[in-house]
Amino acid sequence: PGLRDMKFEFDQETHIGKVDGIVWPSVTQLLNEFKLIDFTDVPPATLENKRVLGTRIHAATKLLDDCNLDEEHFNSAFPECIPYLEAYRKFRVIEKFDPADKIGRLLSTKWKFHGEPDEYGVHMTVMGGVPSLIDYKCSWRMYESTGPQLSGYEILIAECLKIKIKKRWGLLLKPTGHYDLVPFNDPSDKQDFLACLWLWWQRCNKYATLNPYKSIKEK
């Protein structure tokens, strides 16, 4: 069936997406499920604080791009976010980034997964004026798992928007008000992502091993 014949439901709080009642994994769920991202040694309170910080900054960058951010209110309510937003502002000015429209959550009917890329567009400086894909990070450092994550988003953009991404980047926003722009060029990133996706569905359908999301319809 085509996308129009499917019912896609997404729970923003849990980040679980279902197609016709069956859970399809998201890009970040896959990275977590197969331990490409692993924060088990980080205290839960620290991890939660970092998650909330990242959510707020991501929301603020979108509002800033749309010229809808009430900066006085935001700075007063979330002073810990100010240097990260300043880093993002510097990135947009220095790199001369020309963003595309916000694209929201995308769904791959070919590969059966979903995800929401942070940003894609054209960069006029180090990015070479070609279609580029960026993922924003407020983490302690830029992790190698960002490569497969970007590859997952690249697959979604190619399928849903028919756009060929030429370069992939991780944008690390720092609490110092500065940023690092990290390229991801390893072609095996895509293989790593698809391997996670393949194993997800094999576990669900062939091996019927532990599936915490109960993504198989009962017969």
N, C-alpha and C positions, 0 to 999 in steps of 0.2 A: 504493500500500500504506500501511497505517497504521503508527504507530510500533512497535506490538508485532510487526509483521512484519519490522522492520528490525533489523540488527545494527550497533550503534554501538560503536566502539572509540575510546578516547582515550588517547594517550600523554602522561602528565603531564610528562615531561621535555622533549619537543619541542613540546607543546601542539598536536599535530596530531590531528584527529579524523576518523575514517572511518566512513562508512555503507555497509554492504555492499561494503567494499573501496575505495570511492571517497572521496577527501578532500573534506570539506565545510569551508569556511572558518570560523574563529572570528571573533568581533567584533574582537579586537585584531589578528589576522592581516590583516583587511581594511584597517584603519587604517594598518598598516605597509606593506602591498602598494601602496597608492595614495598613500603619503606624506602622509597627514593627520598622521602622527607621523613625524618625521625627526630622528634623532640621529646622522647620519653624520659630523658635525663633532666629536662627543664622542669622546675617546680610548676605545678598547675596554675598557681596564682600569677606567676611571672608570664606564663604563656598566654593566659587570658588577658592580662593587661596589654600585652603586645598585640593580640588579636583585635581588641577594642580600638587600640591606637591606629592600627592599619585600616580598620573599617572607617574610622572617622576621617582619616587623611584621604583615603580613596574618594569618599563622598565629597570632601571639600575640593579636591582637584577637579571633579566633574562640574561642581557649581562654579568654580573659578573659570573654567573653560567656557562656560555658558554665560559668564558675567552675571551670575545670580547669587554669588556668595556675599553674605552679610559679614564682612570681615571683622567689624567691631564686635558683633555678637559672638562670632566664632572664636576670636582671640580671647575674649573674656571668659567664655564657657570652657574652652579647651586650650589653656596656655601651653600645655606640653606639646601640642601639635604645631605650634607656630614655626619652629625651625625647620620642620619637615616640609611645611607648605612653602617656606622661603626657598628651600632647596629645589622644590618643584618649579617655582617661579624662575629661578636662575636657569634651570634646564631649558625651559621654553624660550627664554631670551637668547641664551648662548648658542644653543643648537639650531635655532631658527626652525623649529618644528611646525609643520603645517598639518594639523590633525584632520582626520576624516570625521564624519558624523559619528556620534556614539552609536554602537551597534547592538548593545545588549547581549542577552544570552542566545547562543546559537546551538542548533541541534543537528547532529549528523545521522541521517537515516541510513547511510552506507555502513558506517562503523558502529552505530548504536552507542553514542555518548554525547555529552553536552558540555558547554563551558562558556564563560564570559570573558573575552579578551579585554585587557585594560584599555589599550589604544593601538590604533594603526594609522599610518599616514606617511607623509613624505618629509624627509629631513634634508636640509640644504647644506649642512656642514659635514661632519665626519660620517654621516650616514649616506652621503653620496647622492642625494636626490632621487632615491628609489623607494618603492613601497616597503615600509619597515614596520615591524611589530615590536611593541614594547610591553613589558610587564613591570609594574611599579612594586618596589619592595621597601618595607620599613624594618626589615629584619636586622639581626646583628651583623650579618655579612651576606654577600651574594652566594647562594648555594648552587652547586652543579645541577641540582634538580630543576632549576629554572630552564635549562636547555630542553628537556623533554616536555616540560609544561608549555613552553612557547611552541614546540612542534605540534602539540595537540591543538592549540589555538590556530596555528597555521593551517592545519587540516580542515578545521571548521570554516575558516575564512575562504579557503579555496573552494570548498563544496557549496557553501551557502551564498557567498558573495561573488564567486568566480574571479577572485583577485589572487594573483601570484605574489606572495611575499618574497622579497629578495634578501632582506636582512632581519635578524632577530637580536633584540637587545634586552638586557635587564637594567632597570634604572633604580639604583639604590639611593634612597633619600635618607640623609643622615641627621642625627640630632644636633649636629654642629651648624646646620644651615647649608651644607654643601652636598654634592651628589657624586656618585660614580656611575659612569655609563659603561656597561660590560657587554661585549659582543659574545654571541653564542653561534659558533660556526661548525660545530661537530655534526656531520651528517648522521652519525649513529644516534643522535638524540631522538630522531623520528622512530628508529627501530626500537629504542628503549621504551618509548611511549606506547607504541603498538603492541609490544610484548606484554606490557601491563594490561592493556585492553583485552588482548587475546586470552590471557590467563584468567582475567575476571570472568569472561563469558564461559570459558572452559570449566571453571570451578562451579558456575551456576548450572550449566546444562549437562556437562559430561560427568563430572565427578560428584556433583551434588554435595560438596563439602560445606563447612560452616559458611553461611551467608547471612550476616547480621541484618541485611535490609530485606530479606525474603523476596527476592526479585523474580522468583519463578512462580508463575500462576499454578495453582493446584489443579490437577486434572480431575 
